[in-house]
Amino acid sequence: MSTLRNNHSFSAYATDVKIDNEMLTIFLEDGRVISVPIVYFPRLLNATPEQRNSWRLIGRGQGINWEEIDEDLSVEGLLRVH
C-alpha cells in the first residue's frame, strides 16, 4: 500500500522578479521561471511602473513584497495556481 505524505518543507525560492505592463515573471533558484499576467493582481495592474519595480524578496525568496501598494505574493501560492 502506498501512502502519500504531506511534506510542508519549502523548496522554491525566488531570486529575481521582472514586471512589465502585461506579465509578472519570477525566477526561481532551481532554474524554473513563473510568468503570470498582472491582470490577476489588480494592485500591480493599477500601480505605476515605479511602484511595480519597487519590490523586495521576503523570507529568503519565499515571497515578494511591494510595500507601497500593500501587495505580497508567495512563491508557493504562485506555483499552486500556475
N, CA, C and O atoms as a GROMACS GRO file, in nm:
protein
  328
    1MET      N    1   0.085  -0.118   0.000
    1MET     CA    2   0.000   0.000   0.000
    1MET      C    3   0.089   0.123   0.000
    1MET      O    4   0.186   0.132   0.076
    2SER      N    5   0.056   0.216  -0.083
    2SER     CA    6   0.131   0.341  -0.095
    2SER      C    7   0.064   0.448  -0.010
    2SER      O    8  -0.058   0.461  -0.009
    3THR      N    9   0.145   0.524   0.059
    3THR     CA   10   0.094   0.633   0.141
    3THR      C   11   0.157   0.763   0.096
    3THR      O   12   0.279   0.773   0.085
    4LEU      N   13   0.074   0.862   0.070
    4LEU     CA   14   0.124   0.995   0.036
    4LEU      C   15   0.146   1.072   0.164
    4LEU      O   16   0.061   1.074   0.253
    5ARG      N   17   0.261   1.135   0.172
    5ARG     CA   18   0.291   1.217   0.289
    5ARG      C   19   0.282   1.363   0.250
    5ARG      O   20   0.327   1.402   0.142
    6ASN      N   21   0.226   1.442   0.337
    6ASN     CA   22   0.217   1.585   0.314
    6ASN      C   23   0.345   1.650   0.364
    6ASN      O   24   0.366   1.662   0.484
    7ASN      N   25   0.431   1.691   0.272
    7ASN     CA   26   0.559   1.750   0.307
    7ASN      C   27   0.546   1.902   0.306
    7ASN      O   28   0.522   1.961   0.201
    8HIS      N   29   0.561   1.964   0.421
    8HIS     CA   30   0.544   2.109   0.430
    8HIS      C   31   0.675   2.184   0.417
    8HIS      O   32   0.678   2.306   0.439
    9SER      N   33   0.784   2.116   0.383
    9SER     CA   34   0.910   2.188   0.365
    9SER      C   35   0.904   2.269   0.237
    9SER      O   36   0.852   2.223   0.135
   10PHE      N   37   0.956   2.387   0.243
   10PHE     CA   38   0.951   2.478   0.129
   10PHE      C   39   1.070   2.454   0.039
   10PHE      O   40   1.182   2.443   0.087
   11SER      N   41   1.046   2.444  -0.092
   11SER     CA   42   1.156   2.409  -0.181
   11SER      C   43   1.171   2.501  -0.302
   11SER      O   44   1.250   2.471  -0.392
   12ALA      N   45   1.100   2.611  -0.306
   12ALA     CA   46   1.112   2.702  -0.420
   12ALA      C   47   1.135   2.844  -0.369
   12ALA      O   48   1.056   2.899  -0.292
   13TYR      N   49   1.246   2.901  -0.412
   13TYR     CA   50   1.282   3.035  -0.367
   13TYR      C   51   1.306   3.126  -0.487
   13TYR      O   52   1.374   3.087  -0.582
   14ALA      N   53   1.250   3.245  -0.482
   14ALA     CA   54   1.270   3.343  -0.589
   14ALA      C   55   1.408   3.406  -0.575
   14ALA      O   56   1.459   3.427  -0.465
   15THR      N   57   1.466   3.436  -0.690
   15THR     CA   58   1.594   3.507  -0.692
   15THR      C   59   1.584   3.641  -0.762
   15THR      O   60   1.666   3.730  -0.739
   16ASP      N   61   1.483   3.656  -0.848
   16ASP     CA   62   1.467   3.781  -0.922
   16ASP      C   63   1.322   3.794  -0.968
   16ASP      O   64   1.250   3.694  -0.979
   17VAL      N   65   1.282   3.916  -0.995
   17VAL     CA   66   1.146   3.946  -1.041
   17VAL      C   67   1.156   4.047  -1.153
   17VAL      O   68   1.231   4.144  -1.144
   18LYS      N   69   1.082   4.024  -1.259
   18LYS     CA   70   1.068   4.120  -1.368
   18LYS      C   71   0.919   4.144  -1.387
   18LYS      O   72   0.838   4.051  -1.381
   19ILE      N   73   0.885   4.269  -1.410
   19ILE     CA   74   0.743   4.301  -1.426
   19ILE      C   75   0.731   4.412  -1.530
   19ILE      O   76   0.807   4.508  -1.530
   20ASP      N   77   0.633   4.396  -1.619
   20ASP     CA   78   0.605   4.499  -1.718
   20ASP      C   79   0.455   4.524  -1.720
   20ASP      O   80   0.385   4.485  -1.626
   21ASN      N   81   0.404   4.586  -1.823
   21ASN     CA   82   0.262   4.620  -1.830
   21ASN      C   83   0.171   4.499  -1.848
   21ASN      O   84   0.050   4.511  -1.835
   22GLU      N   85   0.228   4.383  -1.878
   22GLU     CA   86   0.146   4.265  -1.904
   22GLU      C   87   0.176   4.146  -1.816
   22GLU      O   88   0.084   4.074  -1.777
   23MET      N   89   0.304   4.123  -1.783
   23MET     CA   90   0.342   3.999  -1.716
   23MET      C   91   0.426   4.024  -1.590
   23MET      O   92   0.506   4.117  -1.584
   24LEU      N   93   0.405   3.937  -1.492
   24LEU     CA   94   0.489   3.926  -1.375
   24LEU      C   95   0.570   3.798  -1.394
   24LEU      O   96   0.513   3.690  -1.409
   25THR      N   97   0.702   3.809  -1.393
   25THR     CA   98   0.788   3.694  -1.414
   25THR      C   99   0.879   3.678  -1.293
   25THR      O  100   0.947   3.772  -1.252
   26ILE      N  101   0.878   3.558  -1.236
   26ILE     CA  102   0.958   3.529  -1.118
   26ILE      C  103   1.057   3.419  -1.154
   26ILE      O  104   1.020   3.315  -1.208
   27PHE      N  105   1.183   3.443  -1.124
   27PHE     CA  106   1.291   3.349  -1.150
   27PHE      C  107   1.323   3.276  -1.020
   27PHE      O  108   1.346   3.340  -0.917
   28LEU      N  109   1.324   3.144  -1.024
   28LEU     CA  110   1.349   3.062  -0.907
   28LEU      C  111   1.492   3.011  -0.906
   28LEU      O  112   1.555   2.996  -1.010
   29GLU      N  113   1.542   2.984  -0.786
   29GLU     CA  114   1.681   2.941  -0.773
   29GLU      C  115   1.709   2.807  -0.838
   29GLU      O  116   1.824   2.776  -0.869
   30ASP      N  117   1.606   2.726  -0.860
   30ASP     CA  118   1.628   2.596  -0.924
   30ASP      C  119   1.617   2.602  -1.077
   30ASP      O  120   1.619   2.499  -1.143
   31GLY      N  121   1.606   2.723  -1.131
   31GLY     CA  122   1.603   2.741  -1.276
   31GLY      C  123   1.464   2.756  -1.336
   31GLY      O  124   1.452   2.792  -1.452
   32ARG      N  125   1.360   2.728  -1.259
   32ARG     CA  126   1.225   2.746  -1.311
   32ARG      C  127   1.192   2.895  -1.320
   32ARG      O  128   1.248   2.978  -1.249
   33VAL      N  129   1.099   2.925  -1.411
   33VAL     CA  130   1.052   3.061  -1.430
   33VAL      C  131   0.899   3.057  -1.428
   33VAL      O  132   0.838   2.977  -1.500
   34ILE      N  133   0.839   3.142  -1.348
   34ILE     CA  134   0.693   3.154  -1.341
   34ILE      C  135   0.654   3.285  -1.407
   34ILE      O  136   0.707   3.390  -1.370
   35SER      N  137   0.563   3.281  -1.503
   35SER     CA  138   0.512   3.403  -1.565
   35SER      C  139   0.360   3.403  -1.552
   35SER      O  140   0.293   3.307  -1.588
   36VAL      N  141   0.309   3.514  -1.499
   36VAL     CA  142   0.166   3.527  -1.474
   36VAL      C  143   0.121   3.664  -1.523
   36VAL      O  144   0.188   3.764  -1.495
   37PRO      N  145   0.008   3.672  -1.594
   37PRO     CA  146  -0.043   3.803  -1.635
   37PRO      C  147  -0.074   3.889  -1.512
   37PRO      O  148  -0.133   3.840  -1.415
   38ILE      N  149  -0.035   4.016  -1.517
   38ILE     CA  150  -0.059   4.101  -1.399
   38ILE      C  151  -0.207   4.136  -1.381
   38ILE      O  152  -0.244   4.190  -1.277
   39VAL      N  153  -0.291   4.106  -1.480
   39VAL     CA  154  -0.434   4.130  -1.460
   39VAL      C  155  -0.490   4.046  -1.346
   39VAL      O  156  -0.597   4.077  -1.293
   40TYR      N  157  -0.418   3.940  -1.306
   40TYR     CA  158  -0.459   3.859  -1.192
   40TYR      C  159  -0.436   3.931  -1.060
   40TYR      O  160  -0.487   3.889  -0.956
   41PHE      N  161  -0.359   4.039  -1.063
   41PHE     CA  162  -0.321   4.112  -0.942
   41PHE      C  163  -0.356   4.260  -0.959
   41PHE      O  164  -0.272   4.338  -1.003
   42PRO      N  165  -0.478   4.299  -0.925
   42PRO     CA  166  -0.525   4.436  -0.950
   42PRO      C  167  -0.434   4.545  -0.894
   42PRO      O  168  -0.419   4.651  -0.956
   43ARG      N  169  -0.373   4.522  -0.779
   43ARG     CA  170  -0.285   4.625  -0.723
   43ARG      C  171  -0.163   4.647  -0.813
   43ARG      O  172  -0.121   4.760  -0.833
   44LEU      N  173  -0.108   4.540  -0.866
   44LEU     CA  174   0.004   4.554  -0.960
   44LEU      C  175  -0.042   4.615  -1.091
   44LEU      O  176   0.027   4.699  -1.148
   45LEU      N  177  -0.157   4.573  -1.138
   45LEU     CA  178  -0.211   4.626  -1.264
   45LEU      C  179  -0.231   4.776  -1.256
   45LEU      O  180  -0.201   4.848  -1.352
   46ASN      N  181  -0.280   4.825  -1.143
   46ASN     CA  182  -0.310   4.967  -1.128
   46ASN      C  183  -0.192   5.050  -1.077
   46ASN      O  184  -0.202   5.172  -1.066
   47ALA      N  185  -0.082   4.985  -1.045
   47ALA     CA  186   0.036   5.056  -0.994
   47ALA      C  187   0.113   5.123  -1.108
   47ALA      O  188   0.102   5.084  -1.224
   48THR      N  189   0.190   5.223  -1.072
   48THR     CA  190   0.277   5.288  -1.170
   48THR      C  191   0.396   5.194  -1.198
   48THR      O  192   0.423   5.104  -1.118
   49PRO      N  193   0.466   5.214  -1.309
   49PRO     CA  194   0.586   5.132  -1.334
   49PRO      C  195   0.687   5.142  -1.220
   49PRO      O  196   0.752   5.042  -1.186
   50GLU      N  197   0.701   5.258  -1.161
   50GLU     CA  198   0.794   5.275  -1.049
   50GLU      C  199   0.750   5.192  -0.929
   50GLU      O  200   0.833   5.130  -0.863
   51GLN      N  201   0.621   5.192  -0.899
   51GLN     CA  202   0.569   5.113  -0.788
   51GLN      C  203   0.586   4.963  -0.815
   51GLN      O  204   0.623   4.888  -0.725
   52ARG      N  205   0.559   4.921  -0.936
   52ARG     CA  206   0.575   4.779  -0.973
   52ARG      C  207   0.719   4.733  -0.955
   52ARG      O  208   0.744   4.620  -0.912
   53ASN      N  209   0.812   4.820  -0.987
   53ASN     CA  210   0.954   4.783  -0.981
   53ASN      C  211   1.015   4.805  -0.843
   53ASN      O  212   1.134   4.781  -0.823
   54SER      N  213   0.934   4.849  -0.748
   54SER     CA  214   0.982   4.869  -0.611
   54SER      C  215   0.942   4.749  -0.526
   54SER      O  216   0.861   4.762  -0.434
   55TRP      N  217   0.997   4.634  -0.557
   55TRP     CA  218   0.967   4.510  -0.486
   55TRP      C  219   1.089   4.466  -0.405
   55TRP      O  220   1.200   4.514  -0.425
   56ARG      N  221   1.063   4.373  -0.312
   56ARG     CA  222   1.173   4.312  -0.238
   56ARG      C  223   1.135   4.167  -0.209
   56ARG      O  224   1.017   4.135  -0.191
   57LEU      N  225   1.236   4.082  -0.205
   57LEU     CA  226   1.214   3.943  -0.169
   57LEU      C  227   1.201   3.934  -0.018
   57LEU      O  228   1.274   4.000   0.056
   58ILE      N  229   1.109   3.852   0.028
   58ILE     CA  230   1.091   3.831   0.171
   58ILE      C  231   1.104   3.681   0.201
   58ILE      O  232   1.081   3.598   0.114
   59GLY      N  233   1.141   3.649   0.324
   59GLY     CA  234   1.156   3.509   0.364
   59GLY      C  235   1.259   3.435   0.281
   59GLY      O  236   1.236   3.321   0.240
   60ARG      N  237   1.373   3.500   0.255
   60ARG     CA  238   1.481   3.441   0.175
   60ARG      C  239   1.436   3.403   0.034
   60ARG      O  240   1.496   3.316  -0.029
   61GLY      N  241   1.330   3.469  -0.016
   61GLY     CA  242   1.281   3.441  -0.150
   61GLY      C  243   1.154   3.360  -0.154
   61GLY      O  244   1.110   3.318  -0.261
   62GLN      N  245   1.094   3.336  -0.037
   62GLN     CA  246   0.967   3.264  -0.034
   62GLN      C  247   0.851   3.351  -0.082
   62GLN      O  248   0.745   3.300  -0.118
   63GLY      N  249   0.872   3.482  -0.083
   63GLY     CA  250   0.767   3.572  -0.124
   63GLY      C  251   0.823   3.701  -0.180
   63GLY      O  252   0.943   3.728  -0.171
   64ILE      N  253   0.734   3.779  -0.239
   64ILE     CA  254   0.767   3.910  -0.294
   64ILE      C  255   0.674   4.012  -0.232
   64ILE      O  256   0.554   3.989  -0.219
   65ASN      N  257   0.731   4.126  -0.193
   65ASN     CA  258   0.655   4.231  -0.128
   65ASN      C  259   0.670   4.362  -0.204
   65ASN      O  260   0.780   4.400  -0.244
   66TRP      N  261   0.556   4.428  -0.225
   66TRP     CA  262   0.552   4.564  -0.279
   66TRP      C  263   0.491   4.649  -0.168
   66TRP      O  264   0.369   4.662  -0.158
   67GLU      N  265   0.576   4.706  -0.086
   67GLU     CA  266   0.530   4.777   0.033
   67GLU      C  267   0.438   4.895   0.000
   67GLU      O  268   0.334   4.912   0.064
   68GLU      N  269   0.475   4.974  -0.100
   68GLU     CA  270   0.400   5.096  -0.131
   68GLU      C  271   0.255   5.068  -0.173
   68GLU      O  272   0.165   5.148  -0.146
   69ILE      N  273   0.233   4.954  -0.240
   69ILE     CA  274   0.097   4.923  -0.285
   69ILE      C  275   0.033   4.812  -0.200
   69ILE      O  276  -0.076   4.764  -0.232
   70ASP      N  277   0.101   4.773  -0.090
   70ASP     CA  278   0.049   4.674   0.004
   70ASP      C  279   0.014   4.542  -0.065
   70ASP      O  280  -0.097   4.491  -0.050
   71GLU      N  281   0.110   4.489  -0.142
   71GLU     CA  282   0.089   4.362  -0.212
   71GLU      C  283   0.199   4.264  -0.170
   71GLU      O  284   0.317   4.299  -0.169
   72ASP      N  285   0.158   4.142  -0.136
   72ASP     CA  286   0.251   4.034  -0.104
   72ASP      C  287   0.208   3.910  -0.181
   72ASP      O  288   0.090   3.874  -0.182
   73LEU      N  289   0.303   3.845  -0.246
   73LEU     CA  290   0.276   3.720  -0.317
   73LEU      C  291   0.373   3.614  -0.269
   73LEU      O  292   0.491   3.642  -0.248
   74SER      N  293   0.324   3.493  -0.251
   74SER     CA  294   0.412   3.384  -0.212
   74SER      C  295   0.447   3.300  -0.334
   74SER      O  296   0.363   3.278  -0.422
   75VAL      N  297   0.570   3.254  -0.340
   75VAL     CA  298   0.614   3.168  -0.450
   75VAL      C  299   0.532   3.039  -0.447
   75VAL      O  300   0.488   2.991  -0.552
   76GLU      N  301   0.512   2.984  -0.331
   76GLU     CA  302   0.436   2.860  -0.319
   76GLU      C  303   0.294   2.877  -0.374
   76GLU      O  304   0.244   2.790  -0.445
   77GLY      N  305   0.230   2.989  -0.343
   77GLY     CA  306   0.097   3.016  -0.395
   77GLY      C  307   0.095   3.031  -0.546
   77GLY      O  308   0.004   2.982  -0.613
   78LEU      N  309   0.196   3.098  -0.600
   78LEU     CA  310   0.205   3.114  -0.745
   78LEU      C  311   0.227   2.980  -0.814
   78LEU      O  312   0.172   2.956  -0.922
   79LEU      N  313   0.305   2.892  -0.754
   79LEU     CA  314   0.328   2.760  -0.812
   79LEU      C  315   0.200   2.675  -0.808
   79LEU      O  316   0.178   2.593  -0.897
   80ARG      N  317   0.119   2.693  -0.708
   80ARG     CA  318  -0.007   2.616  -0.697
   80ARG      C  319  -0.107   2.651  -0.804
   80ARG      O  320  -0.179   2.564  -0.852
   81VAL      N  321  -0.112   2.778  -0.843
   81VAL     CA  322  -0.210   2.820  -0.943
   81VAL      C  323  -0.154   2.823  -1.084
   81VAL      O  324  -0.228   2.837  -1.181
   82HIS      N  325  -0.026   2.810  -1.094
   82HIS     CA  326   0.039   2.819  -1.226
   82HIS      C  327   0.029   2.690  -1.302
   82HIS      O  328   0.078   2.680  -1.414
   0.00000   0.00000   0.00000
